[in-house]
Amino acid sequence: GSMGREGGTEPGAGWSRGAQPLSAHSRQLPVEEPRASSLPSIPNPFPELCSPSNSPILSSPSLGQGPPREATSHVVKVFGEDGACRSLEVSAGTTARQLCETLVRRTRALQDHSWALVELHQHLALERCLEDHESVVEVQSSWPPGADSRFVFRKNFAKYELFKSNASLFPEVMVSSCLEANKSMAHSELIQNFLNSGSCPEVQGFLQLREAGRKVWKRFYFSLRRSGLYYSTKGTSKDPRHLQYFADLTESNIYYVTQGKKLYGTPTEFGFCIK
């Protein structure tokens, strides 16, 4: 698939402002969105991948606006998959999960855990499923005025996949280097031990990258660690001298690229953007 990032603020990243998709050569790195803290029945296996509640993507300090007041009511427009739009009055503290529950009642839909609120940026062909705890008003206030952005209410059957079959999201070939010391244990057992300890193994794999303003995609070997996402400037070397810092996932959100080949010329079908 393809991977991308908006902005070039990370040290040494070398990309100018603008959404650039990047591309995973074979299998995507497991950057699925963690389950929200509002669901205590399933613990969060690695909170370091969660977006903080005051994430810059939700409310940008550069705009000079503080968080919306709790007592103030706001109008949020949500589209269905059929294109129909509903306007709902919500408070500043209304979460994505609460809004989904309201929409299930309003639309008389069958209640299940697959319903999700999706943030869609049509002009960039980017979308992401909001985490249950996120403030809908904060996310909406981060959109540029006049932008072709909207919320879509639809099912996402992979919403909690991380907590149902987490071992399958860490292919042995992508985590083997950090598990070699425990060859006596089964792969699934090793992964579960990592998650139970509140950590996750280092994940490695090839992604294809395109610099801003260029059409050529380049293949790099990436490493996903607790401290962030890195790529090697020399083959598959993990020598610190060859590892280039790329992004801090605790300060970013992951968007899927829906028309990567058409808009960005991605070399693979799957694409995502770190924004």
ZAMARGU-4260 file (C-alpha; in steps of 0.2 Angstrom, whole numbers, plus 5000, padded with zeros to 4 digits):
<rodrens>
0) 5000/5000/5000 | 5004/5018/5001 | 5009/5029/5015 | 5009/5048/5016 | 5012/5063/5028
5) 5006/5081/5028 | 5018/5094/5033 | 5037/5094/5035 | 5038/5099/5053 | 5047/5083/5060
10) 5066/5085/5062 | 5075/5079/5046 | 5060/5073/5037 | 5063/5084/5022 | 5046/5085/5015
15) 5037/5102/5012 | 5019/5106/5017 | 5006/5096/5008 | 4998/5079/5010 | 5010/5066/5002
20) 5005/5048/5001 | 5017/5035/5005 | 5017/5017/5000 | 5019/5000/5008 | 5027/4987/4996
25) 5019/4972/5002 | 5010/4972/5019 | 5005/4987/5029 | 5013/4992/5045 | 5001/4989/5059
30) 4996/5007/5063 | 4977/5003/5065 | 4969/5014/5077 | 4968/5009/5095 | 4952/5006/5104
35) 4946/5021/5114 | 4949/5023/5133 | 4930/5025/5134 | 4928/5006/5132 | 4937/4999/5148
40) 4931/4981/5144 | 4946/4979/5133 | 4963/4986/5138 | 4973/4997/5127 | 4988/4986/5122
45) 5000/5000/5117 | 4994/5018/5122 | 5010/5025/5114 | 5001/5024/5097 | 4985/5033/5104
50) 4982/5051/5099 | 4982/5062/5114 | 4966/5071/5118 | 4975/5088/5114 | 4982/5082/5098
55) 4987/5095/5086 | 4976/5087/5072 | 4961/5090/5084 | 4964/5109/5088 | 4978/5119/5081
60) 4986/5131/5093 | 4991/5141/5078 | 4973/5146/5075 | 4973/5155/5092 | 4957/5146/5097
65) 4955/5137/5114 | 4944/5121/5116 | 4926/5124/5113 | 4916/5128/5129 | 4906/5113/5136
70) 4890/5123/5139 | 4890/5129/5121 | 4879/5119/5109 | 4886/5116/5091 | 4879/5110/5075
75) 4887/5095/5067 | 4882/5088/5050 | 4884/5070/5047 | 4881/5061/5030 | 4875/5044/5027
80) 4882/5032/5014 | 4867/5036/5003 | 4872/5055/5003 | 4858/5060/5015 | 4863/5073/5028
85) 4858/5075/5046 | 4861/5090/5057 | 4863/5087/5075 | 4865/5098/5090 | 4879/5092/5101
90) 4890/5099/5116 | 4908/5102/5115 | 4911/5086/5125 | 4901/5075/5113 | 4912/5060/5108
95) 4912/5050/5092 | 4905/5035/5101 | 4891/5045/5109 | 4886/5053/5092 | 4886/5036/5084
100) 4874/5030/5097 | 4863/5045/5094 | 4863/5041/5075 | 4859/5023/5078 | 4843/5028/5087
105) 4839/5042/5075 | 4841/5031/5060 | 4833/5015/5068 | 4849/5006/5063 | 4853/4989/5071
110) 4864/4992/5085 | 4881/4984/5084 | 4899/4989/5087 | 4904/4992/5069 | 4896/5009/5067
115) 4909/5022/5066 | 4911/5041/5062 | 4923/5044/5048 | 4932/5060/5045 | 4932/5062/5026
120) 4943/5075/5016 | 4936/5072/4998 | 4948/5085/4990 | 4963/5075/4997 | 4955/5058/4995
125) 4959/5055/5014 | 4948/5047/5027 | 4950/5040/5045 | 4939/5032/5057 | 4938/5043/5073
130) 4943/5035/5089 | 4928/5033/5101 | 4934/5045/5114 | 4938/5060/5102 | 4928/5076/5103
135) 4918/5078/5087 | 4917/5097/5089 | 4936/5098/5091 | 4939/5088/5075 | 4927/5098/5065
140) 4935/5114/5071 | 4952/5109/5065 | 4945/5109/5047 | 4950/5124/5036 | 4935/5136/5032
145) 4927/5131/5016 | 4936/5114/5015 | 4927/5100/5006 | 4927/5090/5023 | 4913/5080/5031
150) 4908/5067/5043 | 4901/5050/5037 | 4891/5038/5047 | 4895/5020/5041 | 4900/5003/5047
155) 4919/4999/5049 | 4920/4980/5053 | 4939/4982/5056 | 4936/4996/5070 | 4941/4984/5084
160) 4951/4971/5074 | 4967/4975/5085 | 4959/4968/5100 | 4951/4953/5092 | 4965/4946/5082
165) 4980/4956/5087 | 4993/4942/5083 | 4988/4943/5064 | 4993/4961/5064 | 5011/4957/5068
170) 5017/4946/5054 | 5032/4935/5060 | 5042/4941/5045 | 5040/4959/5051 | 5044/4957/5069
175) 5056/4942/5069 | 5072/4952/5073 | 5066/4958/5090 | 5059/4941/5095 | 5074/4930/5091
180) 5079/4929/5109 | 5063/4919/5113 | 5063/4906/5099 | 5056/4893/5111 | 5039/4902/5112
185) 5025/4902/5099 | 5024/4918/5089 | 5006/4922/5094 | 5011/4920/5113 | 5026/4932/5111
190) 5015/4945/5103 | 5002/4943/5117 | 5016/4945/5130 | 5021/4961/5122 | 5003/4968/5122
195) 5000/4962/5140 | 5015/4972/5146 | 5008/4988/5138 | 5021/4988/5124 | 5023/4981/5106
200) 5037/4974/5096 | 5047/4984/5084 | 5039/4982/5067 | 5049/4983/5051 | 5045/4983/5032
205) 5047/4991/5016 | 5036/5007/5011 | 5037/5017/4996 | 5039/5036/4998 | 5037/5051/4987
210) 5044/5068/4990 | 5033/5083/4988 | 5032/5090/4971 | 5039/5074/4963 | 5031/5060/4954
215) 5044/5047/4958 | 5041/5035/4972 | 5056/5028/4982 | 5057/5012/4992 | 5064/5013/5010
220) 5065/5001/5024 | 5055/5007/5039 | 5055/5003/5057 | 5040/5007/5069 | 5046/5009/5087
225) 5039/5016/5103 | 5049/5032/5099 | 5042/5035/5082 | 5043/5029/5064 | 5061/5029/5055
230) 5068/5024/5039 | 5085/5018/5034 | 5095/5028/5022 | 5106/5012/5018 | 5096/4997/5013
235) 5090/4987/5028 | 5103/4994/5040 | 5097/4997/5057 | 5113/5006/5062 | 5108/5022/5071
240) 5119/5032/5059 | 5108/5026/5045 | 5091/5028/5053 | 5081/5044/5048 | 5067/5050/5060
245) 5051/5052/5050 | 5036/5054/5062 | 5030/5054/5080 | 5014/5044/5079 | 5008/5050/5096
250) 5007/5068/5088 | 4998/5062/5072 | 4983/5053/5065 | 4983/5040/5051 | 4972/5043/5036
255) 4969/5030/5022 | 4971/5036/5004 | 4956/5031/4995 | 4961/5036/4977 | 4980/5035/4978
260) 4984/5029/4961 | 4972/5042/4953 | 4978/5057/4963 | 4995/5053/4969 | 5001/5040/4957
265) 5004/5027/4971 | 5013/5011/4965 | 5001/5000/4976 | 4983/4999/4980 | 4984/5002/4999
270) 4989/5019/5005 | 4989/5029/5020 | 4994/5047/5026 | 5002/5052/5042 | 4995/5069/5046
</rodrens>
